[in-house]
């Protein structure tokens, strides 16, 4: 079975001025709704990731909380290193996670999560299939043909309405 990698940016968060600090920013009502919709669409694809890599920031945890019940409650890893992680750090984290499960979901922040999605889309020649900037609550689902991230196939892009 191919490995599956789901890359999701957290849903719409409150403005920076509405939280004590960036780390504590939670989701807006629209963010909660977009998260629920994304979870339902991912579940319709029959995805059941065994592992979730989630930034410990409040907005990413809230986004994941909507996904988890519909994706089979994957085991969660939320190291601080995922908070605003670089594309390269996310690549290393995904490869490590694949040692434990064939399907992985990552919920993170731009520019890292969007950068990784665009990088994988470029590798399979479909970069234009992803929305510019990788907006909040966007998810891309990739099948990986081997033990690396070098041979991806884009399965689905979930982009909430603006």
C-alpha positions as a printed Julia matrix, in Angstrom:
162×3 Matrix{Float64}:
   0.0    0.0     0.0
   1.21   3.48   -0.82
   2.08   5.76    1.97
  -0.38   8.63    2.39
   0.6   12.1     3.59
  -2.07  14.67    4.43
  -0.77  18.21    4.8
  -3.22  20.65    6.38
  -2.8   24.24    7.39
  -4.66  25.21   10.57
  -8.04  26.84   10.08
  -8.79  30.56   10.43
  -7.53  31.91   13.75
  -8.41  35.02   15.73
  -6.37  38.14   15.12
  -3.09  38.47   16.99
  -4.55  41.31   19.07
  -7.32  39.04   20.36
  -4.93  36.61   22.11
  -2.27  36.91   24.77
   0.36  35.71   22.3
   0.65  34.02   18.91
   0.85  30.55   20.45
  -2.51  30.98   22.21
  -4.51  32.14   19.17
  -7.61  29.97   18.82
  -9.97  29.43   15.92
 -12.69  31.81   14.84
 -16.23  30.47   14.33
 -15.41  30.23   10.61
 -12.23  28.33   11.5
 -14.22  25.76   13.47
 -16.69  25.38   10.58
 -13.91  25.04    7.98
 -12.21  22.41   10.16
 -15.4   20.39   10.42
 -15.92  20.56    6.65
 -12.32  19.51    5.94
 -12.65  16.61    8.38
 -15.81  15.4     6.66
 -14.21  15.59    3.21
 -11.1   13.74    4.37
 -13.28  11.07    5.97
 -15.17  10.66    2.67
 -11.83   9.7     1.09
 -11.62   6.82    3.56
  -8.37   8.06    5.09
  -7.35   6.61    8.45
  -3.93   7.97    9.38
  -2.22   6.09   12.17
  -0.15   9.07   13.23
  -0.73  12.81   13.48
   2.01  15.42   13.64
   0.4   18.56   15.04
   1.97  21.83   16.08
   1.18  22.4    19.77
  -0.18  25.92   19.06
  -3.79  26.3    20.11
  -5.15  26.91   16.58
  -3.54  23.76   15.17
  -4.73  21.65   18.1
  -8.28  22.95   17.68
  -8.14  22.21   13.96
  -6.92  18.68   14.67
  -9.63  18.17   17.3
 -12.2   18.4    14.49
 -10.25  15.94   12.32
  -9.4   13.27   14.89
 -12.82  11.65   15.44
 -13.48  11.31   11.7
  -9.98  10.04   10.9
  -9.93   7.24   13.46
  -8.22   9.07   16.36
  -4.62   8.8    15.12
  -1.8    8.79   17.65
  -0.68  12.39   18.08
   2.81  13.82   18.25
   2.97  17.53   19.02
   6.6   18.51   19.62
   7.35  22.2    19.97
   9.64  21.84   16.93
   6.51  21.73   14.73
   5.48  25.24   15.78
   6.39  27.32   12.71
   8.63  24.51   11.43
  10.5   24.89    8.16
   9.65  22.83    5.1
  12.82  20.79    5.64
  11.97  20.07    9.28
   8.48  18.92    8.25
   9.98  16.62    5.61
  12.24  15.01    8.22
   9.34  14.67   10.67
   7.15  13.0     8.02
   9.84  10.51    7.06
  10.36   9.62   10.73
   6.61   9.23   11.29
   6.32   6.86    8.32
   8.49   4.45   10.29
   5.46   4.02   12.59
   2.42   4.3    10.3
   1.69   4.19    6.55
  -0.72   7.14    6.7
   0.26  10.45    8.3
  -1.64  13.69    8.83
   0.29  16.9     9.56
  -1.44  20.04   10.83
   0.81  23.06   10.86
   1.5   26.63    9.89
   2.59  28.54    6.85
   5.08  28.99    5.39
   6.32  25.49    6.27
   3.2   23.38    5.66
   2.26  25.21    2.47
   5.86  25.12    1.32
   6.01  21.35    1.72
   2.69  20.88   -0.09
   3.87  23.05   -2.99
   7.22  21.24   -3.08
   5.53  17.85   -3.33
   3.04  19.14   -5.92
   5.95  20.46   -8.0
   7.64  17.05   -7.82
   4.58  15.45   -9.39
   4.1   18.25  -11.92
   0.83  19.64  -10.54
   1.89  22.69   -8.53
  -0.87  24.75  -10.17
  -3.44  22.43   -8.52
  -2.67  23.98   -5.13
  -4.05  27.38   -4.15
  -1.6   30.28   -4.05
  -0.33  30.89   -0.54
  -1.96  27.75    0.88
  -4.86  29.44    2.72
  -6.12  28.42    6.14
  -7.9   25.03    6.33
  -6.38  23.91    3.03
  -5.35  20.26    2.9
  -3.5   18.29    0.26
  -3.41  14.51    0.16
  -0.41  12.8    -1.43
   0.31   9.14   -2.11
   4.01   8.32   -1.93
   5.37   5.59   -4.14
   8.38   4.67   -2.02
  10.11   5.3     1.3
  11.0    8.87    0.35
   9.08  12.0    -0.53
  10.58  11.99   -4.03
   7.74  10.25   -5.95
   4.47  11.8    -4.77
   1.11  11.65   -6.49
  -1.46  14.3    -5.63
  -4.72  12.57   -4.65
  -6.88  15.48   -3.53
  -6.8   19.19   -2.63
  -9.32  20.46   -0.12
  -9.65  24.22   -0.18
 -12.42  25.91    1.79
 -14.41  28.69    0.1
 -13.13  32.19    0.77
